[in-house]
């Protein structure tokens, strides 16, 4: 099973390699989904739609879907809540920004900790 972060990077690469770099439909779609998710909040269909895009290239497994949607008992976990928040906020402009040093995967690297036996290094502050 690929890690969530690997699926996020796959999505990022799809955006970066979009053949239509003028209109950037992949980046635009991600941005619009992110905006809807931010306004609706975790636990809503808009949030789930944003997170579902990470399973379009390689399907997410049920535990990953639950983690991304904070439906795995980790809502309220400050580290994972922050990772989910970064994942959504990065989609608004991180990937399209002229300085996309963070990109879609910025500060999301330990979101897989504890899933399917995955042990991640301590999170970066």
C-alpha positions in Angstrom: 0.0 0.0 0.0 1.5 3.4 -1.0 1.6 6.0 1.8 -0.8 8.9 1.7 2.2 11.3 1.2 3.2 9.3 -1.9 -0.3 9.7 -3.3 -0.2 13.4 -2.5 3.1 13.7 -4.4 1.6 11.7 -7.3 -1.2 14.3 -7.5 1.4 17.1 -7.2 3.3 15.7 -10.1 0.2 15.3 -12.2 -0.5 19.0 -11.6 3.1 20.0 -12.4 3.1 17.9 -15.5 -0.3 19.0 -16.8 0.1 19.5 -20.6 -2.0 22.6 -20.4 0.3 24.9 -18.5 -1.5 28.0 -19.7 -4.9 27.2 -18.2 -3.7 24.7 -15.6 -6.9 22.8 -15.3 -5.5 20.3 -12.8 -4.2 23.0 -10.5 -7.4 25.0 -10.9 -9.5 22.0 -10.0 -7.4 21.3 -6.9 -7.7 24.9 -5.8 -11.5 25.0 -6.2 -11.8 21.8 -4.3 -9.6 23.2 -1.5 -11.6 26.4 -1.2 -14.8 24.5 -0.9 -13.2 22.1 1.7 -11.9 25.0 3.7 -15.3 26.8 3.8 -17.2 23.7 4.6 -14.8 22.1 7.1 -13.7 18.6 8.0 -16.4 16.0 8.0 -18.3 17.5 5.1 -18.9 16.2 1.6 -16.7 19.1 0.3 -13.8 18.0 2.5 -14.3 14.4 1.4 -14.3 15.5 -2.3 -11.0 17.3 -1.8 -9.4 14.4 -0.1 -10.7 11.9 -2.7 -8.6 13.4 -5.4 -5.5 11.8 -3.8 -6.9 8.4 -4.7 -7.5 9.1 -8.3 -4.2 7.8 -9.6 -3.7 5.0 -7.1 -6.8 4.2 -5.0 -6.8 5.1 -1.3 -7.5 2.2 1.0 -10.3 2.7 3.5 -8.0 3.5 6.5 -6.4 6.2 4.4 -9.7 7.7 3.5 -10.7 7.7 7.2 -7.4 9.4 8.1 -7.8 12.1 5.5 -11.3 12.8 6.6 -10.5 12.6 10.4 -12.9 9.7 10.7 -10.4 7.4 12.2 -10.6 8.7 15.8 -7.8 11.2 15.2 -9.9 14.3 15.0 -8.6 16.5 17.8 -5.0 15.1 17.5 -3.2 18.3 17.1 -0.4 16.9 14.9 -2.7 15.1 12.5 -5.3 18.0 12.4 -2.4 20.3 11.5 -1.3 17.9 8.7 -4.8 17.8 7.3 -5.1 21.6 7.5 -1.8 22.0 5.6 -3.0 19.5 3.0 -6.1 21.4 2.3 -4.6 24.9 2.5 -1.7 23.9 0.3 -4.2 23.1 -2.5 -5.4 26.7 -2.6 -2.2 28.3 -4.0 0.8 26.2 -3.0 0.9 24.3 -6.2 0.1 27.3 -8.5 2.2 29.9 -6.7 5.3 31.2 -8.5 7.2 30.1 -5.4 5.8 26.7 -4.8 8.6 25.6 -2.4 6.0 24.0 -0.1 3.8 22.6 -2.9 0.9 20.3 -2.3 2.9 18.1 0.0 4.4 20.7 2.3 4.3 19.9 6.0 2.2 16.8 5.3 5.0 14.2 5.5 4.0 12.4 8.7 0.2 12.1 8.0 0.7 8.3 7.6 2.1 7.7 11.0 0.4 4.6 12.6 -1.5 3.5 9.5 -0.8 -0.1 8.4 2.3 -0.2 10.6 3.9 2.9 9.1 6.2 4.7 11.6 7.1 8.2 10.5 10.0 10.3 11.9 9.0 13.0 14.4 7.1 15.8 12.6 8.8 19.0 11.6 7.4 21.9 13.6 
